[in-house]
Amino acid sequence: MLNDPYHAGTADELPPSEEQLVAYLDGELDDESSRSLEQRLATDSGLRSQLGRLERTWDMLDQLGRAEVGEAFTRTTIEMVALAAEQEQQQEEAERPVRRRRRLFVGAAGILASLAAGFLLVWALWPNPNRQLLEDLPVLERLDEYRQIDGIEFLELLHKRGVFAGEGDNDGV
């Protein structure tokens, strides 16, 4: 790479690209870029030869005859561009309902997911007022019988038989 004219220059200064050289030949570079390139051309023979080759190529292109384009070619080219633009417009219009439905579907799915998450959160965190009632249901079913009890001895007997299962141990008071 050291002898390569395309990669000449210092380590911190990149070689000019072919596009930069063409822009220089066409007079399209700003003053600062032109001066910088001219300084490099003064010291870099490989860069000068590359610029010379490009300049000869441009000169040869100028010697070529210009092709004359007829009215039919111009008309068909414009028709092709108009047809392509019309097809692109039709494709855009055909895709519009699909995008609209997709946005609606994503929005509805987001709303449903939010509702489900909210329901599950409330269900998990909200205290159930019927929980204690369900736990006391076996006692409530026999409440009339328990009201007729005269003393604690009868209740201890029921407890030993497991009537009050789930409220304590079954091995006595």
N, CA and C of each residue as an Amber inpcrd file, in Angstrom:
protein
   519
   0.8070000  -1.1920000   0.0000000   0.0000000   0.0000000   0.0000000
   0.8500000   1.2550000   0.0000000   2.1210000   1.1310000   0.3280000
   2.9480000   2.3160000   0.4020000   3.1760000   2.9280000  -0.9690000
   3.2690000   2.1200000  -2.0340000   3.5040000   2.6320000  -3.3860000
   2.2170000   2.8570000  -4.1530000   1.0970000   2.6230000  -3.5420000
  -0.1920000   2.7410000  -4.2070000  -0.5970000   4.2070000  -4.2840000
  -0.7430000   4.7700000  -5.4960000  -1.0830000   6.1910000  -5.6090000
  -2.4830000   6.4930000  -5.0660000  -3.3430000   5.4740000  -4.9900000
  -4.6960000   5.7180000  -4.4790000  -4.6990000   5.8840000  -2.9670000
  -3.6510000   5.4160000  -2.2920000  -3.5960000   5.4830000  -0.8390000
  -2.4230000   6.3350000  -0.3680000  -2.0380000   7.3010000  -1.1410000
  -0.9240000   8.1590000  -0.7740000  -1.3910000   9.1780000   0.2510000
  -0.4440000   9.7480000   0.9840000  -0.7740000  10.7780000   1.9590000
  -0.2700000  10.3790000   3.3180000  -0.3910000  11.2870000   4.2660000
   0.0750000  11.0180000   5.6160000  -0.9260000  10.1310000   6.3240000
  -0.5340000   9.6850000   7.4970000  -1.3870000   8.7530000   8.2410000
  -2.6870000   9.4090000   8.6780000  -2.6340000  10.7310000   8.9760000
  -3.8510000  11.3900000   9.4420000  -4.5980000  12.0870000   8.3160000
  -4.1020000  12.0140000   7.0730000  -4.7650000  12.6410000   5.9420000
  -5.1190000  11.5590000   4.9280000  -6.3950000  11.3340000   4.7200000
  -6.8430000  10.2900000   3.8010000  -6.6680000  10.7600000   2.3640000
  -6.3990000   9.8240000   1.4480000  -6.2670000  10.2140000   0.0430000
  -7.6210000  10.6470000  -0.5070000  -7.6030000  11.5700000  -1.4660000
  -8.8730000  11.9980000  -2.0360000  -9.5130000  10.8600000  -2.8350000
 -10.8150000  10.8000000  -2.7730000 -11.5160000   9.7590000  -3.5160000
 -11.6290000  10.1710000  -4.9760000 -12.0080000   9.2010000  -5.7970000
 -12.1780000   9.4870000  -7.2190000 -13.2910000  10.5170000  -7.4230000
 -14.3100000  10.4600000  -6.5490000 -15.3970000  11.4360000  -6.6500000
 -14.8870000  12.8500000  -6.3760000 -13.9460000  12.9790000  -5.4180000
 -13.3840000  14.2960000  -5.1270000 -12.5750000  14.8200000  -6.3140000
 -11.8370000  13.9190000  -6.9550000 -11.0540000  14.3340000  -8.1240000
 -11.9710000  14.7630000  -9.2690000 -13.0470000  14.0420000  -9.4770000
 -14.0030000  14.4000000 -10.5290000 -14.6510000  15.7430000 -10.2000000
 -15.0040000  15.9360000  -8.9210000 -15.5860000  17.2190000  -8.5130000
 -14.5870000  18.3530000  -8.7330000 -13.2910000  18.0890000  -8.5210000
 -12.2570000  19.0890000  -8.7670000 -12.1980000  19.4360000 -10.2590000
 -12.2410000  18.4130000 -11.1010000 -12.2080000  18.6510000 -12.5500000
 -13.4380000  19.4280000 -13.0120000 -14.5680000  19.1830000 -12.3840000
 -15.8010000  19.8670000 -12.7670000 -15.9410000  21.2380000 -12.1160000
 -14.9950000  21.5820000 -11.2130000 -15.0590000  22.8770000 -10.5360000
 -16.1370000  22.9120000  -9.4540000 -16.4490000  21.7770000  -8.8740000
 -17.5210000  21.7130000  -7.8880000 -17.0170000  21.7530000  -6.4470000
 -15.7140000  21.7420000  -6.2190000 -15.1810000  21.7880000  -4.8550000
 -15.1600000  23.2250000  -4.3500000 -15.3130000  23.3980000  -3.0390000
 -15.1930000  24.7380000  -2.4670000 -13.7210000  25.1610000  -2.4910000
 -13.4660000  26.4290000  -2.1980000 -12.1030000  26.9760000  -2.3200000
 -11.1140000  26.2590000  -1.4070000 -11.5010000  25.9920000  -0.1770000
 -10.5880000  25.3440000   0.7670000 -10.2270000  23.9360000   0.3170000
 -11.2270000  23.1780000  -0.1540000 -10.9720000  21.8150000  -0.6280000
 -10.1120000  21.8260000  -1.8800000 -10.3640000  22.7790000  -2.7570000
  -9.5520000  22.8920000  -3.9810000  -8.1020000  23.1950000  -3.6470000
  -7.8580000  24.1360000  -2.7420000  -6.4830000  24.4780000  -2.3560000
  -5.7870000  23.2800000  -1.7240000  -6.5070000  22.5740000  -0.8500000
  -5.9170000  21.4040000  -0.1880000  -5.5440000  20.3490000  -1.2210000
  -6.4330000  20.1000000  -2.1800000  -6.1690000  19.0990000  -3.2120000
  -5.0100000  19.5390000  -4.1080000  -4.9430000  20.8210000  -4.4470000
  -3.8480000  21.3220000  -5.2800000  -2.5080000  21.1880000  -4.5720000
  -2.4760000  21.4100000  -3.2620000  -1.2200000  21.2330000  -2.5060000
  -0.7920000  19.7690000  -2.5500000  -1.7410000  18.8600000  -2.4240000
  -1.4110000  17.4350000  -2.4720000  -0.9630000  17.0340000  -3.8760000
  -1.5970000  17.6100000  -4.8950000  -1.2020000  17.3110000  -6.2800000
   0.2290000  17.7750000  -6.5500000   0.6460000  18.8740000  -5.9240000
   1.9950000  19.4040000  -6.1350000   3.0590000  18.4580000  -5.5880000
   2.7030000  17.6560000  -4.5700000   3.7050000  16.7910000  -3.9450000
   3.5180000  15.3110000  -4.2570000   2.4100000  14.9280000  -4.8320000
   2.0960000  13.5010000  -5.0180000   1.9610000  13.1980000  -6.5080000
   2.9830000  12.5490000  -7.0750000   2.9650000  12.2560000  -8.5150000
   1.9050000  11.2040000  -8.8570000   1.6500000  10.2480000  -7.9540000
   0.6280000   9.2330000  -8.2140000  -0.7560000   9.8550000  -8.3020000
  -0.9970000  10.8160000  -7.4540000  -2.2870000  11.5190000  -7.4680000
  -2.4260000  12.3470000  -8.7360000  -1.3040000  12.9650000  -9.1700000
  -1.3290000  13.7300000 -10.4280000  -1.6150000  12.8240000 -11.6140000
  -1.0300000  11.6200000 -11.6270000  -1.2780000  10.7110000 -12.7560000
  -2.7300000  10.2280000 -12.7370000  -3.2840000   9.9940000 -11.5410000
  -4.6920000   9.5910000 -11.4560000  -5.5900000  10.7140000 -11.9760000
  -5.2860000  11.9570000 -11.6070000  -6.0590000  13.0970000 -12.0940000
  -5.9140000  13.2290000 -13.6050000  -4.7060000  12.9840000 -14.1400000
  -4.4880000  13.0520000 -15.5940000  -5.3150000  12.0100000 -16.3270000
  -5.3790000  10.7880000 -15.7720000  -6.1890000   9.7350000 -16.4100000
  -7.6640000  10.1350000 -16.4320000  -8.1410000  10.6700000 -15.3280000
  -9.5460000  11.0970000 -15.2830000  -9.8090000  12.2310000 -16.2630000
  -8.8500000  13.1370000 -16.3730000  -9.0150000  14.2780000 -17.2890000
  -9.0470000  13.7940000 -18.7390000  -8.1940000  12.8470000 -19.0890000
  -8.2110000  12.2830000 -20.4530000  -9.5250000  11.5520000 -20.7230000
 -10.0250000  10.8550000 -19.7090000 -11.3090000  10.1550000 -19.8720000
 -12.4200000  11.1510000 -20.1510000 -12.4280000  12.2580000 -19.4120000
 -13.4570000  13.2770000 -19.6330000 -13.3290000  13.8860000 -21.0260000
 -12.0930000  14.0940000 -21.4610000 -11.8780000  14.6520000 -22.7990000
 -12.4070000  13.7030000 -23.8620000 -12.1740000  12.3980000 -23.6850000
 -12.6800000  11.4230000 -24.6590000 -14.2030000  11.4090000 -24.6740000
 -14.8050000  11.5380000 -23.5120000 -16.2650000  11.5730000 -23.4560000
 -16.8130000  12.7970000 -24.1810000 -16.0900000  13.9190000 -24.1180000
 -16.5340000  15.1230000 -24.8020000 -16.4730000  14.9570000 -26.3150000
 -15.5780000  14.0790000 -26.8110000 -15.4370000  13.8750000 -28.2430000
 -16.5480000  12.9870000 -28.8030000 -17.1870000  12.2230000 -27.9400000
 -18.2780000  11.3710000 -28.4040000 -19.4470000  12.2290000 -28.8590000
 -20.1410000  11.7290000 -29.8380000 -21.3060000  12.4560000 -30.3190000
 -22.4600000  12.3410000 -29.3220000 -23.2970000  13.3220000 -29.3250000
 -24.4430000  13.3290000 -28.4350000 -25.6000000  12.6270000 -29.1250000
 -26.2550000  11.7650000 -28.3670000 -27.3980000  11.0490000 -28.9250000
 -28.6080000  11.9710000 -28.8980000 -29.2890000  12.0130000 -30.0190000
 -30.5040000  12.8210000 -30.1070000 -31.6910000  11.9500000 -29.7030000
 -32.5130000  12.4830000 -28.8700000 -33.6660000  11.7560000 -28.3730000
 -34.8990000  12.2980000 -29.0790000 -35.6560000  11.3770000 -29.6110000
 -36.8510000  11.7810000 -30.3210000 -38.0100000  12.0620000 -29.3850000
 -39.0380000  12.6520000 -29.9920000 -40.2500000  12.9980000 -29.2310000
 -40.9030000  11.7510000 -28.6660000 -40.8820000  10.6370000 -29.3750000
 -41.5180000   9.4010000 -28.9140000 -40.8230000   8.8610000 -27.6690000
 -39.4860000   8.9320000 -27.6500000 -38.7410000   8.4660000 -26.4830000
 -39.0900000   9.3130000 -25.2610000 -39.1220000  10.6260000 -25.4440000
 -39.4550000  11.5250000 -24.3370000 -40.8550000  11.2290000 -23.8180000
 -41.8030000  11.0510000 -24.7330000 -43.1880000  10.7970000 -24.3430000
 -43.3120000   9.4640000 -23.6060000 -42.6630000   8.4020000 -24.1390000
 -42.7720000   7.0940000 -23.4860000 -42.0740000   7.0990000 -22.1250000
 -40.9830000   7.8280000 -22.0210000 -40.3080000   7.9140000 -20.7270000
 -41.1990000   8.5990000 -19.7000000 -41.8230000   9.6840000 -20.0970000
 -42.7270000  10.3930000 -19.1840000 -43.9270000   9.5150000 -18.8380000
 -44.4340000   8.7750000 -19.8200000 -45.5570000   7.8740000 -19.5510000
 -45.1510000   6.7690000 -18.5630000 -43.9300000   6.2600000 -18.7300000
 -43.4550000   5.2140000 -17.8120000 -43.3270000   5.7580000 -16.3890000
 -42.8120000   6.9740000 -16.2580000 -42.6820000   7.5840000 -14.9350000
 -44.0630000   7.8180000 -14.3310000 -44.9940000   8.3110000 -15.1430000
 -46.3510000   8.5500000 -14.6520000 -47.0180000   7.2410000 -14.2610000
 -46.8310000   6.1890000 -15.0500000 -47.4120000   4.8850000 -14.7330000
 -46.8230000   4.3230000 -13.4440000 -45.5050000   4.4680000 -13.2790000
 -44.8730000   3.9880000 -12.0420000 -45.3930000   4.7560000 -10.8400000
 -45.5740000   6.0640000 -10.9830000 -46.1010000   6.8680000  -9.8780000
 -47.5440000   6.4690000  -9.5650000 -48.3200000   6.1900000 -10.5940000
 -49.7120000   5.7770000 -10.3840000 -49.7750000   4.4120000  -9.6800000
 -48.9110000   3.4870000 -10.1090000 -48.8850000   2.1730000  -9.4570000
 -48.4490000   2.2880000  -8.0030000 -47.4940000   3.1570000  -7.7410000
 -47.0520000   3.3640000  -6.3640000 -48.1840000   3.9550000  -5.5210000
 -48.9300000   4.8850000  -6.0940000 -50.0740000   5.4800000  -5.3970000
 -51.1470000   4.4250000  -5.1230000 -51.4300000   3.5690000  -6.1070000
 -52.4310000   2.5190000  -5.9190000 -51.9880000   1.5240000  -4.8410000
 -50.7050000   1.1850000  -4.8330000 -50.1930000   0.2680000  -3.8220000
 -50.3110000   0.8990000  -2.4390000 -50.0090000   2.1760000  -2.3390000
 -50.1310000   2.8880000  -1.0630000 -51.5860000   2.8910000  -0.5850000
 -52.5110000   3.1340000  -1.5010000 -53.9310000   3.1440000  -1.1350000
 -54.4190000   1.7480000  -0.7540000 -53.8740000   0.7140000  -1.3940000
 -54.2660000  -0.6590000  -1.0570000 -53.7240000  -1.0620000   0.3160000
 -52.5710000  -0.5610000   0.6930000 -51.9700000  -0.9100000   1.9810000
 -52.5580000  -0.1140000   3.1360000 -53.1880000   1.0120000   2.8540000
 -53.7170000   1.8740000   3.9070000 -54.7400000   1.1660000   4.7920000
 -55.7560000   0.4520000   4.2590000 -56.6980000  -0.2410000   5.1560000
 -56.0280000  -1.3300000   5.9930000 -55.0400000  -1.9980000   5.4290000
 -54.3370000  -3.0490000   6.1820000 -53.6180000  -2.4250000   7.3690000
 -52.9420000  -1.2920000   7.1590000 -52.2520000  -0.6150000   8.2580000
 -53.2470000  -0.1200000   9.2980000 -54.3960000   0.3860000   8.8410000
 -55.4150000   0.8750000   9.7670000 -55.9450000  -0.2800000  10.6140000
 -56.2360000  -1.4190000   9.9780000 -56.7230000  -2.5790000  10.7370000
 -55.6600000  -3.0720000  11.7140000 -54.4200000  -3.0630000  11.2930000
 -53.3360000  -3.5060000  12.1700000 -53.2370000  -2.5930000  13.3920000
 -53.3310000  -1.2670000  13.1820000 -53.2900000  -0.3350000  14.3160000
 -54.4630000  -0.5670000  15.2510000 -55.6580000  -0.7780000  14.6930000
 -56.8320000  -1.0400000  15.5250000 -56.6620000  -2.3400000  16.3090000
 -56.1460000  -3.3810000  15.6700000 -55.9440000  -4.6610000  16.3330000
 -54.9410000  -4.5260000  17.4720000 -53.8410000  -3.8340000  17.2160000
 -52.8280000  -3.6500000  18.2560000 -53.4060000  -2.8310000  19.4060000
 -54.1790000  -1.7980000  19.0950000 -54.8060000  -0.9950000  20.1430000
 -55.7840000  -1.8060000  20.9650000 -56.6410000  -2.5960000  20.2920000
 -57.6070000  -3.4300000  21.0080000 -56.8960000  -4.4760000  21.8580000
 -55.8490000  -5.0740000  21.3290000 -55.0880000  -6.0640000  22.1020000
 -54.4530000  -5.4090000  23.3250000 -53.9620000  -4.1970000  23.1790000
 -53.3820000  -3.4770000  24.3080000 -54.4200000  -3.1690000  25.3730000
 -55.6090000  -2.7510000  24.9430000 -56.6910000  -2.4690000  25.8940000
 -57.1100000  -3.7400000  26.6180000 -57.2720000  -4.8330000  25.8680000
 -57.6580000  -6.1080000  26.5020000 -56.5880000  -6.5940000  27.4800000
 -55.3380000  -6.4590000  27.1130000 -54.2610000  -6.8730000  28.0060000
 -54.2560000  -6.0120000  29.2690000 -54.4980000  -4.7180000  29.1180000
 -54.5530000  -3.8350000  30.2850000 -55.7220000  -4.2010000  31.1860000
 -56.8770000  -4.4750000  30.5850000 -58.0480000  -4.8760000  31.3760000
 -57.7850000  -6.1810000  32.1240000 -57.2050000  -7.1480000  31.4500000
 -56.9190000  -8.4400000  32.0860000 -55.9260000  -8.2620000  33.2290000
 -54.8920000  -7.4740000  33.0090000 -53.9030000  -7.2420000  34.0620000
 -54.5430000  -6.5270000  35.2490000 -55.3990000  -5.5460000  34.9780000
 -56.0910000  -4.8440000  36.0540000 -57.0030000  -5.7710000  36.8360000
 -57.7630000  -6.6030000  36.1250000 -58.6600000  -7.5510000  36.7990000
 -57.8800000  -8.5080000  37.6850000 -56.7910000  -9.0710000  37.1510000
 -55.9920000 -10.0080000  37.9340000 -55.3620000  -9.3310000  39.1490000
 -54.9340000  -8.1080000  38.9920000 -54.3400000  -7.3780000  40.1050000
 -55.3750000  -7.1200000  41.1960000 -56.5650000  -6.6630000  40.8180000
 -57.6220000  -6.4220000  41.8040000 -58.0460000  -7.7330000  42.4510000
 -58.1900000  -8.7770000  41.6660000 -58.6050000 -10.0810000  42.2050000
 -57.6010000 -10.6010000  43.2210000 -56.3090000 -10.3850000  42.9340000
 -55.2760000 -10.9050000  43.8270000 -55.1310000 -10.0700000  45.0970000
 -55.3460000  -8.7720000  45.0090000 -55.0680000  -7.9050000  46.1480000
 -56.3030000  -7.5080000  46.9600000 -57.4870000  -7.5640000  46.3800000
 -58.7050000  -7.1300000  47.0680000 -59.1380000  -8.2110000  48.0530000
 -59.4220000  -7.8450000  49.3160000 -59.8470000  -8.8680000  50.2810000
 -61.2520000  -9.3760000  49.9560000 -61.4360000 -10.6810000  50.1350000
 -62.7230000 -11.3090000  49.8450000 -63.5920000 -11.2520000  51.0990000
 -64.6950000 -10.5180000  51.0680000 -65.5360000 -10.3980000  52.2690000
 -66.2480000 -11.7070000  52.6080000 -66.3510000 -12.6250000  51.6960000
 -67.0610000 -13.8820000  51.9360000 -66.1480000 -14.9960000  52.4440000
 -64.8600000 -14.7510000  52.5130000 -63.9210000 -15.7920000  52.9140000
 -64.2230000 -16.3000000  54.3360000 -64.3960000 -15.3750000  55.2860000
 -64.6840000 -15.7790000  56.6660000 -66.0200000 -16.4900000  56.7560000
 -67.0020000 -16.0250000  55.9850000 -68.3210000 -16.6730000  55.9790000
 -68.2130000 -18.1070000  55.4900000 -67.4170000 -18.3460000  54.4570000
 -67.2320000 -19.6940000  53.9450000 -66.4940000 -20.5790000  54.9460000
 -65.5660000 -20.0040000  55.6960000 -64.8590000 -20.7850000  56.7060000
 -65.7750000 -21.1680000  57.8580000 -66.7320000 -20.3030000  58.1800000
 -67.6540000 -20.5700000  59.2920000 -68.9100000 -21.3130000  58.8560000
 -69.0420000 -21.6720000  57.6370000 -70.2480000 -22.3110000  57.1160000
 -70.6300000 -23.5910000  57.8620000 -69.6980000 -24.5100000  58.1940000
 -70.1230000 -25.7110000  58.9190000 -70.7690000 -25.3810000  60.2690000
 -70.2990000 -24.3800000  60.9410000 -70.8860000 -23.9970000  62.2320000
 -72.2390000 -23.3500000  62.0100000 -72.3340000 -22.5120000  60.9780000
 -73.5900000 -21.8130000  60.7110000 -74.7000000 -22.7840000  60.2910000
 -74.3490000 -23.8680000  59.6320000 -75.3480000 -24.8410000  59.2190000
 -76.0180000 -25.5140000  60.4300000 -75.2980000 -25.6140000  61.5300000
 -75.8350000 -26.2880000  62.7250000 -76.0200000 -25.3000000  63.8760000
 -76.1890000 -24.0340000  63.5680000 -76.2930000 -22.9950000  64.5800000
 -77.4900000 -23.2110000  65.5130000 -78.6180000 -23.6530000  64.9670000
 -79.8040000 -23.8820000  65.8170000 -79.5280000 -24.9550000  66.8540000
 -78.8140000 -25.9870000  66.4560000 -78.4960000 -27.0510000  67.4130000
 -77.5470000 -26.5460000  68.4900000 -76.5880000 -25.7220000  68.1110000
 -75.6040000 -25.2370000  69.0680000 -76.2260000 -24.2740000  70.0840000
 -77.2910000 -23.5960000  69.7280000 -77.9400000 -22.6660000  70.6420000
 -78.6390000 -23.4070000  71.8010000 -78.9180000 -24.6390000  71.6050000
 -79.6070000 -25.4140000  72.6420000 -78.6350000 -26.0440000  73.6440000
 -77.3870000 -25.7870000  73.5020000 -76.3590000 -26.3620000  74.3720000
 -76.4060000 -25.6600000  75.7230000 -76.3090000 -26.4710000  76.8100000
 -76.3740000 -25.9120000  78.1500000 -75.0010000 -25.5320000  78.6910000
 -73.9590000 -26.2380000  78.2920000 -72.6700000 -25.9560000  78.9090000
 -71.5180000 -26.2470000  77.9810000 -70.3420000 -25.9680000  78.4990000
 -69.1110000 -26.1070000  77.7340000 -68.7160000 -27.5550000  77.5320000
 -69.1790000 -28.4370000  78.3920000 -68.8120000 -29.8460000  78.2940000
 -69.2890000 -30.4480000  76.9710000 -70.4840000 -30.0720000  76.5670000
 -71.0250000 -30.5920000  75.3150000 -70.1860000 -30.0990000  74.1290000
 -69.7660000 -28.8580000  74.1810000 -68.9360000 -28.3040000  73.1050000
 -67.5840000 -29.0040000  73.0430000 -67.0150000 -29.3340000  74.1860000
 -65.7460000 -30.0500000  74.2060000 -65.9110000 -31.4360000  73.5940000
 -67.0310000 -32.0590000  73.8400000 -67.3150000 -33.3740000  73.2600000
 -67.4250000 -33.2740000  71.7370000 -68.1120000 -32.2580000  71.2600000
 -68.2270000 -32.0490000  69.8060000 -66.8570000 -31.7560000  69.1840000
 -66.0710000 -31.0280000  69.8870000 -64.7430000 -30.7030000  69.3920000
 -63.8750000 -31.9610000  69.2780000 -63.9870000 -32.8510000  70.2280000
 -63.2220000 -34.1000000  70.1870000 -63.6730000 -34.9860000  69.0350000
 -64.9180000 -34.9210000  68.6810000 -65.4300000 -35.7260000  67.5730000
 -65.0970000 -35.1150000  66.2020000 -64.5420000 -33.9240000  66.1720000
 -64.1080000 -33.3200000  64.9120000 -65.1530000 -32.4740000  64.2230000
 -66.1740000 -32.0710000  64.9420000 -67.1960000 -31.2250000  64.3310000
 -66.6080000 -29.8680000  63.9800000 -65.7090000 -29.4120000  64.7840000
 -65.0970000 -28.1100000  64.5500000 -63.7590000 -28.2530000  63.8150000
 -63.6260000 -29.2130000  62.9410000 -62.3780000 -29.4770000  62.2180000
 -61.9290000 -28.2310000  61.4680000 -60.6490000 -28.0020000  61.5320000
 -60.1160000 -26.8400000  60.8410000 -59.9440000 -25.6570000  61.7540000
 -60.5100000 -25.6710000  62.9460000 -60.3700000 -24.5600000  63.8750000
 -59.3270000 -24.8340000  64.9280000 -58.7650000 -25.9740000  64.9850000
 -57.7850000 -26.3050000  66.0040000 -57.4460000 -27.7720000  65.9160000
 -56.8010000 -28.3130000  66.9190000 -56.4830000 -29.7340000  66.8670000
 -57.6360000 -30.5480000  67.4150000 -57.6600000 -31.8530000  67.1380000
 -58.7800000 -32.7350000  67.5100000 -58.4430000 -33.6060000  68.7240000
 -57.4480000 -33.2630000  69.4910000 -57.0460000 -34.1330000  70.5820000
 -57.4590000 -33.6140000  71.9600000 -58.3580000 -32.6940000  72.0520000
 -58.8750000 -32.2200000  73.3350000 -58.5840000 -30.7520000  73.5180000
 -59.1750000 -30.2370000  74.6480000 -59.0630000 -28.8230000  74.9150000
 -57.9770000 -28.5480000  75.9010000
